[in-house]
Amino acid sequence: MTSDINKTLNLYFKELRLPAFQEAFSEQAELARQESISYEEYLLNLAELEHQSRRENRIQRYLRASGIPLEKSLDTFNRNRLFYKVNAQLSSLLDGSFLKRSENVLAFGNPGSGKTHLLCALGQELINQGYRVLYKTCCLLVQELLAAKRDLKLPQALKKISKYDALIIDDIGYVQQDRQEMEVLFSLFADRYERGSIMITSNLAFSQWEKIFKDPMTTAAAIDRLVHHSVILELNLPSYRLEESKKKTKNSNRETVLQE
């Protein structure tokens, strides 16, 4: 009789798409009998397993869809390099509340100062909280938007991006845009203004953004939309890559001396 019930339950759980129920109900039932767990507790245990399984699967889907380089995580980021103020700002950003206010995060600094790593690490932490985050280099994003505009599908492309709670745009200004590229980038900023967070890394200070947008009025309008609700992270730090290279060279020279 029990065997028939189990087979029927397996079929129902499969049809209802409850994989955690299907995998654990028999073991949990045996545990309930041994420990005199109530029907409600037994059902709660199964529901918690299903909830946890779905949450973990959702996070993995979000991570894959984000495009974030997963090696750039908070675990691999050296927060000791950050100034006190930036470290405090990062701590306040990690709870994700700025996304609910559609605030932007703007990271400025020299090449190699850790801007990309910092925002990618923050993005992964946000995904672990259930938020949807998309990572794109500015160059690739602009080319995708240009292609969408050419195909008369720019509104659809912007709508697709709008589904993400945060959009990370890496290296804005690294490659100078022409007027058409500037226009689609401005369209994106305008579309997300007060509706979704943008997270940007840039080697260029705002005073140099006319190189990106070409026109003073457009430059001022773009900056205004980004800064209105924003947290600015100033990472005026020495290049991490250069520091690591110097360390490796120093260690290599030391080993050579010891061998001699």
VEXFI-337644 format. One record per residue: residue number from 0; x, y, z of N, C-alpha, C in turn. Coordinates in steps of 0.2 Angstrom, whole numbers, plus 5000, padded with zeros to 4 digits. Atoms other than C-alpha are relative to their C-alpha. Layout:
BEGIN
<NUM,<X,Y,Z>,<X,Y,Z>,<X,Y,Z>> ...
//
This chain:
BEGIN
<0,<5004,4994,5000>,<5000,5000,5000>,<5004,5006,5000>> <1,<4995,4994,5000>,<5014,5012,5005>,<5004,5001,4993>> <2,<4997,5000,5006>,<5023,5008,4989>,<4996,5003,4995>> <3,<5004,4997,5005>,<5008,5012,4978>,<4999,5008,5002>> <4,<5000,4993,4998>,<5006,5029,4988>,<5006,5004,4998>> <5,<4994,4997,5002>,<5024,5033,4985>,<5000,5001,4993>> <6,<4999,4999,5007>,<5023,5030,4967>,<4995,5005,4997>> <7,<5005,4995,5002>,<5007,5041,4965>,<5003,5007,5002>> <8,<4998,4993,4997>,<5015,5055,4976>,<5006,5002,4995>> <9,<4994,4998,5005>,<5031,5054,4964>,<4997,5003,4994>> <10,<5004,4998,5006>,<5019,5056,4949>,<4998,5007,5001>> <11,<5003,4993,4999>,<5010,5071,4957>,<5006,5005,5001>> <12,<4995,4996,4999>,<5026,5079,4963>,<5004,5002,4993>> <13,<4996,4999,5007>,<5034,5077,4945>,<4995,5005,4996>> <14,<5005,4996,5004>,<5018,5084,4937>,<4999,5007,5003>> <15,<5001,4993,4997>,<5017,5099,4949>,<5007,5003,5001>> <16,<4993,4997,5000>,<5036,5102,4947>,<5002,5002,5007>> <17,<4997,4999,4993>,<5041,5100,4965>,<5005,4995,5001>> <18,<4994,5005,5000>,<5058,5091,4963>,<5002,4999,5007>> <19,<4998,5001,4993>,<5063,5094,4982>,<4995,4996,5003>> <20,<5006,5005,4996>,<5046,5086,4988>,<5002,4993,4997>> <21,<4999,5006,5003>,<5049,5072,4976>,<5006,4996,5002>> <22,<4994,5003,4997>,<5067,5069,4982>,<5000,4998,5007>> <23,<4999,5000,4993>,<5064,5071,5000>,<4994,4997,5004>> <24,<5006,5001,4996>,<5046,5066,5005>,<5001,4993,5003>> <25,<5000,5006,4996>,<5050,5048,5009>,<5005,5000,5006>> <26,<4995,5000,4995>,<5065,5051,5019>,<4997,5004,5006>> <27,<5003,4996,4995>,<5056,5065,5028>,<4994,4997,5004>> <28,<5006,5004,4997>,<5041,5054,5031>,<5003,4995,5006>> <29,<4997,5005,4995>,<5052,5041,5040>,<5003,5004,5006>> <30,<4998,4996,4995>,<5060,5055,5050>,<4995,5002,5005>> <31,<5006,4998,4997>,<5043,5061,5055>,<4997,4994,5005>> <32,<5002,5006,4996>,<5038,5043,5061>,<5004,4999,5006>> <33,<4995,5002,4995>,<5054,5041,5071>,<5000,5005,5006>> <34,<4999,4995,4995>,<5053,5058,5080>,<4993,5003,5001>> <35,<5007,4997,4998>,<5034,5060,5081>,<4998,5007,4998>> <36,<5001,4994,5003>,<5034,5075,5070>,<4992,5001,4998>> <37,<5007,4999,5002>,<5016,5082,5067>,<5000,5001,4992>> <38,<5001,4999,5008>,<5009,5083,5049>,<5002,5006,4998>> <39,<4998,4994,5002>,<5011,5101,5049>,<5007,5001,5000>> <40,<4993,4999,5000>,<5029,5101,5054>,<5003,4996,4994>> <41,<4998,5004,5005>,<5032,5087,5041>,<4999,5004,4993>> <42,<5001,4996,5006>,<5024,5098,5027>,<5004,5006,5000>> <43,<4995,4994,5000>,<5034,5113,5033>,<5007,4998,4998>> <44,<4993,5002,5001>,<5050,5104,5032>,<5001,4999,4992>> <45,<5000,5001,5007>,<5046,5099,5014>,<5000,5006,4996>> <46,<5001,4994,5004>,<5041,5116,5009>,<5006,5004,5001>> <47,<4994,4997,5000>,<5057,5123,5016>,<5005,4998,4996>> <48,<4996,5003,5005>,<5067,5111,5006>,<4999,5002,4993>> <49,<5002,4998,5007>,<5058,5116,4990>,<5002,5007,4999>> <50,<4999,4993,5000>,<5059,5134,4994>,<5008,5002,4999>> <51,<4993,4999,5000>,<5078,5133,4997>,<5003,4998,4993>> <52,<4998,5003,5006>,<5081,5122,4982>,<4998,5005,4994>> <53,<5002,4995,5005>,<5071,5135,4971>,<5005,5006,5000>> <54,<4996,4993,4999>,<5081,5150,4978>,<5007,4999,4997>> <55,<4993,5002,5002>,<5098,5141,4975>,<5000,5000,4992>> <56,<5000,5001,5007>,<5093,5137,4957>,<4999,5007,4997>> <57,<5001,4993,5003>,<5086,5155,4954>,<5007,5004,5000>> <58,<4994,4996,5000>,<5102,5162,4960>,<5005,4998,4995>> <59,<4996,5003,5006>,<5112,5151,4948>,<4998,5002,4994>> <60,<5003,4998,5006>,<5101,5156,4934>,<5002,5008,4999>> <61,<4999,4992,5000>,<5103,5175,4938>,<5008,5001,4999>> <62,<4993,4999,5000>,<5122,5173,4940>,<5002,4998,4992>> <63,<4999,5002,5007>,<5123,5164,4922>,<4998,5006,4996>> <64,<5003,4995,5004>,<5112,5177,4915>,<5003,5007,5000>> <65,<4998,4993,4998>,<5121,5192,4923>,<5006,5002,4995>> <66,<4994,4999,5004>,<5137,5190,4912>,<5006,5002,5005>> <67,<4995,4998,4995>,<5147,5195,4928>,<5006,4995,5000>> <68,<4994,5005,4999>,<5165,5187,4928>,<5000,4998,5007>> <69,<5001,5003,4993>,<5162,5176,4943>,<5006,5000,5004>> <70,<4994,5000,4996>,<5180,5176,4948>,<5001,5007,5004>> <71,<5000,4994,4997>,<5178,5194,4953>,<4995,5001,5005>> <72,<5005,5000,4995>,<5169,5191,4969>,<5003,5004,5006>> <73,<4998,4996,4993>,<5170,5199,4987>,<5005,4996,5003>> <74,<4995,5004,4997>,<5180,5184,4993>,<5007,5001,4997>> <75,<4993,4999,5004>,<5194,5188,4980>,<5002,5008,5000>> <76,<4999,4993,5000>,<5193,5207,4983>,<5003,5002,5006>> <77,<4997,4998,4994>,<5205,5215,4995>,<4998,5007,5002>> <78,<5003,4993,4998>,<5195,5228,5004>,<5005,5004,5005>> <79,<4995,4996,4996>,<5210,5233,5015>,<5004,5005,4995>> <80,<4997,4995,5005>,<5216,5243,4999>,<4996,5006,5000>> <81,<5004,4994,5001>,<5201,5254,5000>,<5001,5005,5006>> <82,<5000,4994,4995>,<5200,5271,5009>,<4994,4998,5004>> <83,<5006,5001,4995>,<5189,5271,5025>,<4994,5002,4997>> <84,<5006,4997,5003>,<5176,5281,5016>,<4997,4995,4995>> <85,<5003,5005,5006>,<5174,5269,5001>,<4998,4993,5003>> <86,<5002,5006,4996>,<5174,5254,5013>,<4993,5000,5003>> <87,<5006,4999,4996>,<5160,5261,5023>,<4994,5001,4995>> <88,<5006,5000,5005>,<5150,5265,5007>,<4999,4993,4997>> <89,<5001,5007,5002>,<5153,5247,5001>,<4995,4997,5005>> <90,<5004,5003,4995>,<5146,5241,5017>,<4993,5002,5000>> <91,<5007,4998,5000>,<5130,5251,5016>,<4997,4998,4993>> <92,<5003,5002,5007>,<5128,5246,4997>,<4998,4992,5000>> <93,<5000,5007,5001>,<5129,5227,5001>,<4993,4998,5002>> <94,<5007,5002,4998>,<5111,5227,5009>,<4995,5000,4994>> <95,<5004,5000,5005>,<5104,5231,4992>,<4994,5005,5000>> <96,<5006,4995,4999>,<5092,5245,4998>,<5001,5005,4995>> <97,<5000,4995,5005>,<5099,5257,4985>,<4996,4998,4994>> <98,<5004,5002,5006>,<5091,5247,4972>,<4993,5002,5000>> <99,<5007,4998,4999>,<5074,5250,4979>,<4999,5007,4999>> <100,<5001,4992,5001>,<5077,5269,4978>,<5003,5002,4993>> <101,<4997,4999,5007>,<5084,5267,4960>,<5006,5004,5000>> <102,<4994,4996,5000>,<5100,5275,4965>,<5006,4996,4996>> <103,<4994,5003,5004>,<5116,5273,4954>,<5006,5000,5004>> <104,<4994,5001,4997>,<5133,5268,4959>,<5006,5002,4995>> <105,<4995,4998,5005>,<5148,5277,4950>,<5007,4999,5003>> <106,<4994,5001,4997>,<5165,5271,4953>,<5005,5003,4995>> <107,<4994,4996,5004>,<5180,5282,4947>,<5006,4998,5003>> <108,<4993,5001,4997>,<5198,5279,4948>,<5005,4998,4994>> <109,<4995,5002,5005>,<5214,5275,4939>,<5000,4993,4997>> <110,<5000,5007,5002>,<5216,5260,4928>,<5004,4995,5005>> <111,<4997,5005,4996>,<5219,5244,4938>,<4999,5002,5008>> <112,<5002,4999,4993>,<5212,5252,4954>,<4995,4996,5004>> <113,<5005,5004,4998>,<5199,5239,4956>,<4993,5001,4999>> <114,<5007,4998,5001>,<5184,5247,4950>,<4995,4995,4997>> <115,<5004,5005,5003>,<5178,5233,4939>,<4998,4994,5005>> <116,<5001,5005,4995>,<5181,5220,4953>,<4995,5002,5005>> <117,<5005,4998,4994>,<5172,5230,4966>,<4993,5000,4998>> <118,<5007,5000,5002>,<5156,5232,4956>,<4998,4993,4998>> <119,<5002,5007,5001>,<5156,5214,4950>,<4999,4996,5006>> <120,<5001,5004,4993>,<5158,5208,4968>,<4994,5003,5003>> <121,<5006,4997,4998>,<5144,5220,4973>,<4994,4997,4996>> <122,<5005,5003,5004>,<5134,5213,4959>,<4998,4993,5002>> <123,<5001,5007,4998>,<5136,5195,4964>,<4997,5000,5007>> <124,<5003,5000,4993>,<5131,5199,4982>,<4993,5002,4999>> <125,<5007,4998,5002>,<5115,5208,4975>,<4996,4994,4998>> <126,<5003,5006,5003>,<5111,5192,4965>,<4999,4995,5006>> <127,<5001,5005,4994>,<5113,5181,4981>,<4994,5002,5004>> <128,<5006,4998,4997>,<5099,5192,4988>,<4994,5000,4996>> <129,<5006,5001,5004>,<5088,5188,4974>,<4999,5006,4995>> <130,<5000,4995,5005>,<5091,5204,4963>,<5002,4998,4994>> <131,<4998,5002,5007>,<5093,5203,4944>,<5005,5006,4998>> <132,<4994,4996,5002>,<5110,5211,4938>,<5002,4998,4994>> <133,<4997,5001,5006>,<5117,5213,4921>,<5006,5004,4999>> <134,<4993,4997,5001>,<5135,5216,4917>,<5002,5001,4993>> <135,<4998,4999,5007>,<5141,5223,4900>,<5006,5005,5000>> <136,<4995,4995,5001>,<5157,5232,4895>,<4996,5006,4996>> <137,<5003,4995,5003>,<5152,5249,4888>,<5000,4999,4992>> <138,<4999,5001,5007>,<5159,5245,4871>,<4995,4995,4997>> <139,<5005,5006,5002>,<5148,5229,4869>,<4993,5003,5001>> <140,<5007,4998,4999>,<5133,5237,4876>,<4998,5005,4995>> <141,<5002,4995,5005>,<5133,5252,4864>,<4999,4996,4993>> <142,<5001,5004,5007>,<5136,5240,4849>,<4993,4996,5000>> <143,<5006,5003,5000>,<5121,5230,4854>,<4994,5004,5000>> <144,<5005,4995,5001>,<5110,5245,4856>,<5000,5003,4993>> <145,<5000,4997,5007>,<5116,5252,4839>,<4997,4995,4996>> <146,<5003,5005,5005>,<5111,5235,4831>,<4993,5000,5001>> <147,<5007,5000,4998>,<5094,5236,4840>,<4997,5006,4996>> <148,<5002,4994,5004>,<5092,5253,4833>,<4999,5000,4993>> <149,<4999,5001,5007>,<5097,5249,4816>,<4994,4995,4998>> <150,<5005,5005,5002>,<5084,5234,4816>,<4993,5003,5003>> <151,<5006,4997,4998>,<5071,5246,4823>,<4997,4997,5007>> <152,<5001,5004,4994>,<5071,5236,4840>,<5003,5003,5006>> <153,<4997,4997,4994>,<5078,5249,4852>,<4996,5000,5006>> <154,<5004,5001,4994>,<5063,5250,4863>,<4999,4993,5003>> <155,<5000,5007,4998>,<5062,5231,4864>,<5007,4999,5004>> <156,<4993,5001,4997>,<5081,5231,4869>,<5000,5004,5007>> <157,<5000,4997,4994>,<5078,5244,4882>,<4996,4997,5005>> <158,<5005,5004,4996>,<5063,5235,4889>,<5003,4994,5003>> <159,<4997,5006,4997>,<5073,5219,4891>,<5005,5002,5005>> <160,<4995,4997,4995>,<5087,5229,4900>,<4996,5002,5007>> <161,<5003,4997,4995>,<5074,5237,4911>,<4997,4994,5005>> <162,<5002,5005,4995>,<5069,5220,4919>,<5006,4998,5005>> <163,<4995,5001,4995>,<5086,5220,4928>,<5000,5006,5005>> <164,<5000,4995,4994>,<5087,5229,4945>,<5006,5004,4999>> <165,<4993,4996,5001>,<5105,5234,4941>,<5003,4999,4994>> <166,<4996,5001,5007>,<5115,5237,4925>,<5007,5003,5002>> <167,<4993,4998,4999>,<5134,5237,4927>,<5002,5002,4993>> <168,<4997,4998,5006>,<5142,5247,4913>,<5007,5001,5001>> <169,<4992,5000,4999>,<5161,5244,4913>,<5004,5004,4995>> <170,<4995,4996,5005>,<5174,5256,4906>,<4996,5005,4996>> <171,<5003,4995,5004>,<5163,5270,4900>,<5005,5005,4999>> <172,<4995,4995,5002>,<5174,5282,4891>,<5006,4997,4998>> <173,<4994,5003,5002>,<5187,5269,4888>,<5002,5000,4993>> <174,<5000,4999,5007>,<5183,5269,4870>,<4996,5006,4998>> <175,<5003,4994,5001>,<5178,5286,4863>,<4994,4998,4995>> <176,<5006,5001,5004>,<5160,5285,4855>,<4999,5005,4995>> <177,<5002,4995,5005>,<5154,5293,4839>,<4993,5003,5002>> <178,<5006,4997,4998>,<5138,5303,4839>,<4994,4995,5000>> <179,<5005,5005,5000>,<5127,5288,4835>,<5000,4996,5006>> <180,<4999,5004,4994>,<5134,5278,4849>,<4998,5004,5006>> <181,<5002,4995,4994>,<5132,5293,4861>,<4993,5000,5001>> <182,<5007,4999,4999>,<5114,5294,4857>,<4996,4994,5003>> <183,<5004,5006,4997>,<5109,5276,4861>,<5002,4999,5007>> <184,<4998,5000,4993>,<5119,5277,4877>,<4996,5005,5004>> <185,<5004,4995,4996>,<5110,5293,4882>,<4993,4997,5000>> <186,<5006,5003,5000>,<5094,5284,4877>,<4999,4995,5006>> <187,<5000,5004,4994>,<5098,5271,4890>,<5000,5003,5006>> <188,<5000,4996,4993>,<5102,5283,4904>,<4993,5003,5001>> <189,<5006,4997,5000>,<5086,5292,4900>,<4994,4995,5002>> <190,<5005,5005,4999>,<5076,5276,4900>,<5000,4997,5007>> <191,<5000,5003,4993>,<5082,5270,4917>,<5000,5005,5005>> <192,<5000,4994,4995>,<5082,5287,4925>,<4994,4999,5005>> <193,<5005,5000,4995>,<5073,5285,4942>,<4996,4993,5000>> <194,<5004,5007,5001>,<5067,5267,4936>,<5004,4994,5002>> <195,<4996,5006,4999>,<5082,5256,4938>,<5007,5003,5001>> <196,<4993,4998,4998>,<5100,5257,4945>,<5005,4999,4995>> <197,<4994,5001,5005>,<5115,5260,4934>,<5006,5000,5004>> <198,<4994,5000,4996>,<5132,5255,4941>,<5006,5001,4994>> <199,<4995,4999,5005>,<5147,5262,4931>,<5007,5001,5002>> <200,<4993,4999,4998>,<5166,5261,4931>,<5002,5005,4994>> <201,<4997,4996,5005>,<5176,5275,4922>,<5006,5003,5003>> <202,<4993,4997,4999>,<5194,5281,4921>,<4999,5008,4999>> <203,<5001,4993,5001>,<5187,5298,4916>,<4996,5004,5005>> <204,<5004,4995,4996>,<5181,5312,4928>,<4995,5003,4996>> <205,<5005,4997,5004>,<5165,5320,4924>,<5002,5006,4996>> <206,<4997,4995,5004>,<5175,5335,4918>,<5002,4998,4993>> <207,<4997,5002,5006>,<5181,5325,4904>,<4994,4996,4996>> <208,<5005,5004,5003>,<5164,5317,4899>,<4998,5003,4994>> <209,<5002,4998,5007>,<5162,5328,4884>,<5003,4996,4995>> <210,<4997,5004,5005>,<5174,5317,4876>,<4995,4994,4998>> <211,<5005,5006,5002>,<5160,5303,4877>,<4994,5003,4996>> <212,<5006,4998,5003>,<5145,5313,4873>,<5000,5006,4995>> <213,<4998,4995,5006>,<5153,5326,4861>,<4997,5007,5001>> <214,<5004,4994,5000>,<5140,5339,4865>,<4999,5003,5007>> <215,<5001,4998,4993>,<5140,5350,4881>,<4994,4999,5003>> <216,<5007,5001,4998>,<5121,5350,4883>,<4999,4993,5002>> <217,<5001,5007,4999>,<5120,5331,4881>,<5004,4997,5006>> <218,<4995,5003,4994>,<5135,5328,4893>,<4997,5002,5006>> <219,<5003,4998,4994>,<5127,5339,4906>,<4993,4996,5002>> <220,<5006,5004,4999>,<5110,5330,4904>,<5001,4993,5002>> <221,<4998,5007,4998>,<5118,5313,4905>,<5003,5000,5007>> <222,<4997,4999,4993>,<5128,5318,4921>,<4995,5001,5005>> <223,<5005,4999,4995>,<5113,5325,4929>,<4995,4994,5002>> <224,<5004,5006,4999>,<5103,5309,4927>,<5003,4995,5004>> <225,<4997,5005,4996>,<5116,5299,4934>,<5002,5002,5007>> <226,<4998,4997,4993>,<5121,5310,4949>,<4994,5001,5004>> <227,<5005,4997,4996>,<5104,5315,4954>,<4998,4995,5006>> <228,<5000,5004,4995>,<5102,5299,4964>,<5006,4995,5000>> <229,<4994,5004,5001>,<5119,5291,4966>,<5005,5000,5006>> <230,<4995,5001,4995>,<5133,5285,4977>,<5007,5000,4996>> <231,<4994,4999,5004>,<5150,5290,4970>,<5006,4997,5004>> <232,<4994,5003,4997>,<5165,5279,4974>,<5007,5002,4997>> <233,<4994,4997,5003>,<5182,5287,4972>,<5006,4995,5002>> <234,<4995,5005,4999>,<5195,5273,4970>,<5007,5003,4997>> <235,<4994,4998,5003>,<5211,5284,4967>,<5006,4996,5004>> <236,<4995,5004,4997>,<5222,5270,4971>,<5005,4998,4995>> <237,<4995,5003,5004>,<5238,5263,4964>,<4998,4994,4996>> <238,<5002,5006,5004>,<5236,5249,4950>,<5001,4994,5004>> <239,<4999,5006,4996>,<5233,5233,4959>,<5004,4995,4995>> <240,<4996,5004,5005>,<5240,5224,4943>,<5007,5001,5000>> <241,<4993,4998,5000>,<5256,5234,4944>,<5003,4998,5006>> <242,<4997,5002,4994>,<5258,5231,4962>,<5001,4992,5001>> <243,<4999,5007,5000>,<5256,5212,4960>,<5006,4998,4995>> <244,<4994,5002,5005>,<5268,5212,4945>,<5007,5002,5004>> <245,<4994,4998,4996>,<5281,5221,4956>,<5002,4995,5005>> <246,<4998,5005,4995>,<5279,5208,4970>,<5003,4994,4997>> <247,<4998,5006,5003>,<5281,5194,4958>,<5007,5001,4997>> <248,<4993,4999,5003>,<5297,5202,4950>,<5005,5000,5006>> <249,<4995,5000,4994>,<5304,5205,4968>,<5001,4993,5003>> <250,<5000,5007,4998>,<5300,5187,4973>,<5005,4996,4996>> <251,<4996,5003,5005>,<5308,5181,4957>,<5007,5002,5001>> <252,<4993,4998,4999>,<5324,5191,4960>,<5003,4997,5006>> <253,<4997,5003,4994>,<5325,5185,4978>,<5001,4993,4999>> <254,<4998,5007,5001>,<5324,5167,4973>,<5006,4999,4996>> <255,<4994,5000,5004>,<5337,5170,4960>,<5006,5001,5004>> <256,<4994,4999,4995>,<5349,5177,4973>,<5001,4995,5004>> <257,<4999,5006,4995>,<5346,5163,4985>,<5003,4994,4996>> <258,<4998,5006,5004>,<5349,5150,4971>,<5008,5001,4998>> <259,<4992,4998,5001>,<5366,5159,4967>,<5004,4999,5006>> 
//
